[in-house]
Amino acid sequence: ETPRPLAGRRVLITSGPTHEPIDPVRYIANRSSGRQGHAIAAAAARAGAEVVLVSGPVTIPDPAGVAVVRVETAREMLAAVEAALPVDVAVMAAAVADWRVATAADAKIKKDGSGAVPGLALTENPDILRTVGHHVARPRLVIGFAAETNDVIANGTAKLARKGADVIVANDVSPAGGVMGGTRNTVHILSAAGVEDWPTMDKDAVAERLVALIAARLGDLG
Ligand code: C5P
């Protein structure tokens, strides 16, 4: 019999990128495979949680035992996240585009032959983690990610307060590390308790250990 430390808990997870349309055939996106977020959803389900996974466009399969809500844009992701509240735990692992095109074109933008290029005026997307971290229905445990290419610990620590998160999982995504799209990850767990460096592991193992951390923290919260 496998232990089910998250039995009776409702867990919300975001994963994957968002796609922000430029016109009907083009978009802006972050690089994200969804592997880490989906692995966390699968691990939480195995631990007995009722899991809602809000996923941007990914090519990997849906995890077993999880309710999946598919979205394209950051605004759709925010709406799906708010619709899933209340939950006990929120893990925001999606790579949300910080900006979208202010006014996406209704029809494909065409070259006019003159060599003129379209200007893309951008506007800021909602910050989903920050919204959840300060929500009236704030989950008891709010966990964010910080994908950084430099000053990983300092940038991640700044996010704890700014986003209203209890834990930030900081990882180095500089291209040399192969984290993006890869199967392994090296993370640092940042919280009020300080910094915990985890060894490089498969994303599945990071997910397992994160679920153990979640169960321990929920236990402490009573
Ligand atoms: O500020 P930054 O994008 O680096 O923060 C990363 C964390 O914030 C991740 O947990 C990510 O899922 C979340 N985030 C979000 N909505 C945004 C931007 C980031 O939920 N618009």
Residues whose N, C-alpha, C, O or C-beta is under 5 A from the ligand:
A	BS01	C5P	M92 A93 A94 A95 V96 A97 D98 N125 P126 D127 I128 L129 G144 F145 A146 A147
